[in-house]
Amino acid sequence: MSTKAGKGMNIRPHTGAVKPAPRLEIVLKCDSIGGVEAVLTALSGITIPGVDIKVVSSGVGAVTQSDVLMAETASRLIIGFQVSALPGLEKSVRERRVDVRLYDIIYTLSDDIRAIAEGMVPNAAGDEITGSGKVVALFKSTRRGIIIGCEVQEGHLAVGQHFRIISAMGPVYSGIIESLHISEKTVQKATPGQKVGIKIKNFNLAKIGDLVESYRPPPFRKVQRWEPKGDIIRR
């Protein structure tokens, strides 16, 4: 659903190829069938948009070599609840870079899996489009490059914003709006109906009729991304 960004403008994600959601695949071992059911219930309550959490194998008893081999073909993560790992498993775990995490408290288990899944959320869910217009004129610049005459149609174009030029074949240029000019007057912002000049260095492939979009990239995420190191960890 679009949300409003200023008068008359819909902020919308930039459309592109749809990528499959990251999947966290877990091998689960518990001390009992009841333990398996309890952990599965806890995991089903973890909802992280953009990430699919899936238990690919579950069973009762200690973590074994077979579990390590199974995890190696998945996300290289084994969760044990109130169980231990068989003696001598450290070498195999290390060589295959599989993490074995052993828990006695289900809430700690849930918190850890949530944190791991949050670290898998894609950084760029989509750019927010803040303005758009159409190239209506092209002018030679005094230096290498061109000045495009753009008629603003939606939202606004402003100095400092990210922008791109999109031809019939897709994006052909992206950069930062360094300056805007209306009738030789320098301005900081242009709104629908205004015709504004945007100077572009070292680029001359724009054509009349091309789309101009200004956008806000997704914020940088500071969530720690988990990577298996090949350890047996008692949590």
N, C-alpha and C positions, 0 to 999 in steps of 0.2 A: 504494500500500500504506500502511495506517495505521501509525503508530508510537505506542508507549505514552507517555503523559504523566501519570505518577502512577498510583497504584493504581486499576485498574478503569476507566481513561479512555483512549479513543482520540483522539489529535489528528488532525483531518481538515480538509481544505480546505473553506471555505465554498463551496457549490455555487451556480452562477449560469450565465449565458449563456456558452457556449464561444466565445471569440474566435479568429479565425484567427491563426496564428503570424506574427510580422513576417517579411518576406522581404527579404534583401539581394540585389538583382539586379545582376549585374556584366557589363559589356561588356569582353571580353578581347582584347588584341592582343599578338602575340608575333613574334619574329624568324623562327620556323620552326615547322613542324608538331610537331617534337620539343619545342619550347618550350611550345607549347599543351598538349601531353600532360603535360609535367612540372608545369605550373601547375595543370591540372585535377586531377592526382593530389594535389598539395599541398593544394588547397582541399577535396578530398573527405575529407582527414584532419582538418579543422576541424569539431568537433561542439560546438555551443553549444545546450544545451537551451532550447527556446522560440523559436529563430530558424532560418529556412530560408535557406541560402546557395545561390544559383542563378546559374550563368553563362547569360545569355540570348542572348549572341552571342559568337562567337570567330572569330579570323582571323589571318592573317599579314600583317605590314607595319606601316607607321607609322599612328598615330592620325589619323583623317580627320574631315571634317565629317559624314559619314554615321554614324560612330561616336558623335559628339556627339548627333546627332538621335535615335539609338537609345537612348542612355543617358538622354536627357531623358524618355522614356516609361517608364523603369524607375526605378532608385534613384539616377540621376544620378551614377554612378560608373564610370569607365573605368580599367582596370588595363592598363598596358603593361609587358611584360617584355622587356628588352634591345631596345627600340625607342624612337623619338622621336615627337613630335607634329609634324604638318606646319606649316610657317611660316604665320603669320597666323591661327592657330586661337584665339588668346587671346581675341579679342573675342567670338566665338561661345560659347566656354566660359564667359566671364564673364556674358554676357547670359542664358544658359540655366541658370546656376548648376550647372554640371556639373564635378565634380572629376576631373581626369586625374592619375593617380598612376603614375609611371614608375619601374621597378625594374631593377636589374642583379643583385640577389641574391635568390634565391627565398625564403630564410628570413626576410628582412626583409619581403617581400611577405606571407608567411603570418602573421607576427606582427601586421602592420598590419590585415589582414582580420579576424583573430581579435579584436583590440581593438575594431574597428568593430562587429562582430557582438555582442560582449559589451555594448556600449553600447545595443544594441537590445532587450536582454532586458526583458520587461515588468516593471515595478516590483512589481506585485501579482500573484504567482502564486496566491495564496489565503491567507486568514486561517487561523490555527491555532486551532481551537476548544479551549478549556481547561476549559470547564465548561458544564453545561446544566441547566435545571430548568423547572418549570411554574408559572405564576401560579395560586395557589389561593385568594387573598384580596386584597381591595382596601380600603384605608383612606384617609380624607381626611387631608391634611397640614394642619398649622397655618398654613402659607403656601400659595401657589398651587402646585398639583401634587398628587401622591398618594404613598402608600407602597404598594408591591406586596408581598404575601406570596408568597414563592417557595419551593417545595419543591425542593431540589437533588437531581438524579437521577444525574448523571455528573460526574466531575472535581471541580472546586471553583469557587466564586465568591469573589473576594478584593477588598479595597479597593485601588483604583488600576487595576484591570483595565478594559479596554474591554468594553462589553456592549451588547447590542441586545435589543429585544423583537420577536418575530416573530408576527404574526397569521396567520390562514388565507390572507390576501391577500399576505403577505410582510412584510418588516421595516417597523415603524411608528415605531421610536425607536432611537437609538443615543447612547451617551454613556460617561462614566467612572463607575465605582462609587465614590461619595464616602464612603459609610458603610454598615455592615451592622449589623443588630440582631436578636438572638435573645432573645425574652422580655424585651424592654426593656433587655437588656444589649448594650453595644457590643462587636462582635467584628471581627477583621481578616479572617476566613476562614470559609467554610461548606462543609461536605462532604456527600456523599450521605446522604439521610435527614433532614437538618436543614431546618427551615423558618425562613427568614430574611426580614427586612424590608429593602427597598431603597427609599430615598426618591428620587423623581424630581421635579424642578422643572419647572414650566410645561408639564406634559403630563398628560392625563387620559383618554387613549384606550385604555389597556390593558384587556383583558378576561380574566376567569377562563378558564383553558385555554390562554392564549397561551404560547409558548415563550420562555424567557429563555436567551440564550447569552452566555458570556464568551469573549473571544478575544484572540489576540495578532496584531496586524497584521504583515505582512512587514517585515523590516528595511529601512531606507532604503539604497539602493544609491548608492555614490559613484563609479561608473564614468562616465567622460566620454562623453557622448552625441555621436556624430559627426553633423555636418550639412554637406552640400556647400556650398562658398562660391564656387565658380567659379574654380578655380585650376588651373594646370599645375604639378605638384610632382614634382621629381626626388628620389626616395628612394634 
